[in-house]
């Protein structure tokens, strides 16, 4: 993904100097603080050929509702020399509650297959908002994933009449990135009403769960985190073992210096079943490095593409150059090329980065 430094300078041109922010991912306005959940947004092309950027923002204020949360997306081609499209959009929620989050979805101005990358930044001003009481309740009644995703749920209005009511499903992957947001429009809701709703559509195969929530002109709802049972392959068994951090000479490390380049090395073992129709399986090996703490932030995501040819061990190596100091933990995953998990999540290890 493009470095967000370009987003910083664009935001600097648009925001008064009295406001402070970091790398285009945060805006502080007096006591208000809103940040992007991830520095690198998820990008895909929809069925009409438009490039779509998806992500999430968080309101860090513990007491204040905020609104007017605007996000700017800058789209690039594979060369990334200059922007080919710049579009601004709003958070999905009109009003973000204290300590709450909201997804956002921004679509390119026109269909463009040349768009391959994007960066996002927050735009000022973020403003306080009047309270939206949690008078809406949403819950799931059925979730089925086969050829498509089928979901049934219920919305209850325990307050006064309201209008412009929408239910949202924000799908996320194993890295907690928002992949897509589906909207179910319910319109006007009578007091003490109970409304059933359904969704039947194809979803990104990387999705492992979704956040279910609702908002109307005057109310909002609780957030419900619902897991999607992953599709497991019954004909393969892959295990991840021996994850380590090594220097260029192959020595295992538990501490490294900031700015040094190290190798994340792992080995995977595959055992094909007797019913396996082919002895060749393309796969993608992922590592995710998170900063340790109460609210871990993603430091780095890397991948290695390979093929399992026959039973036995394979070794994977991914380079990493830390951008920050501190204590980090490394997670590992193996998926096939359809983003279906081939193994359980591998063992994670801790690494200390010194300044």
Order of alpha helices (4+ residues) and beta strands (2+ residues): alpha-beta-beta-beta-beta-beta-beta-beta-beta-beta-beta-beta-beta-beta-beta-beta-beta-beta-beta-beta-beta-beta-beta-beta-beta-beta-beta-beta
